[in-house]
């Protein structure tokens, strides 16, 4: 996990309205919408003065031998040379859901995973000095274990800003997920 996620600024709930308002205040370059792939420039939210500000960054950090790393395991990230210097550069990645693939009889089925409440969600992440970001993952819980062993750290609207300020622990919350075969 997480090899792709979905993001579209659709709907009229509070989180979407607030995000649209913040985006309109900043001259941002184009960012990917729909199904987001590694290396694409995606919308992320970073710590600003008293709140968060939108930014556009490429998904994936270039590591050893220029290998692209798109996720970071929450267990032990503080001991990884590639990640430790950047853990204070927290970001949240707005999304509507993410994708996983499961093998069934030799064929891969694409599964779209989202929260039951179907509001905008945020994935925990951080970025490096090149402005490249990764998504933080944790061990899957509950029904998600049947899909994949890793899950992105999903944050609700209520705790996303607290995470940016350094005040939210990295916990996997796999409750209330909906799984749809694509």
Residue pairs with C-beta under 8 A, 6 or more apart in sequence:
1 71
1 98
1 100
1 137
1 140
1 148
1 149
1 150
1 151
1 152
2 70
2 71
2 98
2 99
2 100
2 123
2 135
2 137
2 150
2 151
2 152
3 38
3 70
3 99
3 100
4 35
4 36
4 37
4 38
4 98
4 99
5 35
5 36
5 93
5 95
5 97
5 98
5 99
5 123
5 135
5 152
6 34
6 35
6 36
6 95
6 96
6 97
6 98
6 99
6 112
7 32
7 33
7 34
7 36
7 42
7 43
7 93
7 94
7 95
7 96
8 33
8 34
8 96
9 16
9 19
9 20
9 23
9 33
10 16
10 96
11 119
11 120
13 119
13 120
14 157
15 119
15 120
15 157
16 119
16 120
19 45
19 54
19 94
19 120
22 45
22 52
22 53
22 54
23 43
23 54
26 53
26 54
28 43
28 54
28 55
28 56
29 41
29 56
30 41
30 56
31 41
31 42
31 43
31 56
32 40
32 41
32 42
32 43
35 99
36 42
36 59
36 95
37 59
38 59
38 60
38 68
38 70
39 58
39 59
39 60
39 68
40 58
40 59
41 56
41 57
41 58
41 59
42 56
42 57
42 58
42 59
42 93
42 133
43 54
43 55
43 56
43 93
43 94
44 54
44 55
44 56
44 57
44 91
44 92
44 93
44 94
44 125
44 127
44 133
45 52
45 53
45 54
45 55
45 91
45 92
45 93
45 94
45 122
45 160
45 164
46 52
46 53
46 55
46 89
46 90
46 91
46 127
46 164
47 53
47 90
47 164
47 165
51 161
52 92
52 160
52 161
52 164
55 91
55 131
57 91
57 127
57 131
57 132
57 133
58 131
58 132
58 133
59 70
59 132
59 133
59 134
59 135
60 68
60 69
60 70
60 132
60 133
60 134
61 68
61 69
61 70
61 82
61 128
61 130
61 132
61 133
61 134
62 68
62 69
62 130
62 132
63 69
63 82
64 82
69 82
69 134
70 134
70 135
71 134
71 135
71 136
71 137
71 150
71 152
72 80
72 83
72 126
72 134
72 135
72 136
72 137
73 136
73 137
73 138
73 150
74 136
74 137
74 138
74 153
74 170
75 138
75 139
77 83
77 84
77 87
77 136
78 84
78 87
83 126
83 134
85 128
86 126
86 127
86 128
86 129
87 126
88 126
88 166
89 126
89 127
89 128
90 124
90 125
90 126
90 163
90 164
90 166
91 125
91 126
91 127
91 133
91 164
92 122
92 123
92 124
92 125
92 155
92 160
92 163
92 164
93 122
93 123
93 124
93 125
93 133
93 135
94 120
94 121
94 122
95 120
95 121
95 122
95 123
96 114
96 118
96 120
96 121
97 112
97 113
97 114
97 115
97 121
98 112
98 113
98 114
98 123
98 152
99 110
99 111
99 112
99 113
99 182
100 110
100 111
100 113
100 147
100 148
101 108
101 109
101 110
101 111
102 108
102 109
102 111
102 147
102 148
103 109
109 181
109 182
110 181
110 182
111 147
111 179
111 180
111 181
111 182
112 179
112 180
112 181
112 182
113 144
113 147
113 177
113 178
113 179
113 180
114 121
114 177
114 178
114 180
115 121
115 154
115 176
115 177
115 178
116 176
116 177
116 178
117 176
118 178
119 156
119 157
120 157
121 154
121 155
121 156
122 154
122 155
122 156
122 157
122 160
122 163
123 135
123 136
123 152
123 153
123 154
123 155
124 135
124 136
124 152
124 153
124 154
124 155
124 163
124 170
125 133
125 134
125 135
125 136
126 133
126 134
126 136
127 133
127 134
135 152
135 153
136 152
136 153
136 170
137 150
137 151
137 152
137 153
138 150
138 151
138 153
138 170
138 171
138 172
139 149
139 150
139 151
139 172
140 147
140 148
140 149
140 150
140 151
140 172
140 174
141 151
141 172
141 173
141 174
141 175
142 174
142 175
142 177
143 174
143 177
143 179
144 151
144 174
144 177
147 179
151 172
151 174
153 170
153 171
153 172
154 173
155 163
155 168
159 168
162 168
